[in-house]
Amino acid sequence: MGIEYEYKFKADRSVLMSINAAFPQKTREISMETVYYDTPTGALSSRRYTLRRRLENGVSVCTLKAPAGDARGEWETENVFIENAIDDLIASGAPGELKQLVQEGLFPVCGAKFTRLTKTIVLENFVAELALDHGYLFGGGQKAPLCEVELELKAGDKKSFDPYVQGIAKDFALEEEKMSKFARALALYKGE
């Protein structure tokens, strides 16, 4: 299991371009299409589980995210069909109750389609990924623009990572995005 420890910030296209220019690290471009799933009774979202299938440059990756203390547990497996990924996710350490929860069936609730520019930042005390996302969220027949900056700790010291991120936020006047992509897309689905 990976533990997801990240910051998300609201942005606009010009901020993304400025940040991209300010970091000289090699940039990788990823085309992403994400579909989030739940059961008809909302068994996953009621437990704060996020189950998604994402195409990353055409490769299908299924992921479960679940609460894990002050962060989120994250398990993933390559699989074309979300239903076929459940056993693999559990085998990699995802909560075993997932199998029972999805027995009533899964359906696509909402999603996102975006381009991600990523850069790996390697400093003395940590390794992080800088992600610049631009595209849209969808749900319930609605669309909303998506433009955000993510900084995720991949390895190393949180105590060094946190002030580094806050410095970037200050330098680019970034406002924290408190809702995940899933939560914002789900709000579209619910008409909120």
Buried (B, 14 or more C-beta within 10 A) or exposed (E): EBEBBBBBBEBEEEBBBEBBEEBEEEEEEBEBBBBBBBBEEEBBBEBEBBBBBBBBEEEBBBBBBBEEEEBBBBBBBEBEEBEEBBBBBBEEEBBEEBEEBBEEEBEBBBBBBBEBBBBBBEEEEBBBBBBBBBBBBBBBEBBEEBBBBBBBBBEBEEEBBBEBBEEBBEEBEBEEBEEBBBBBBBBBBEEE
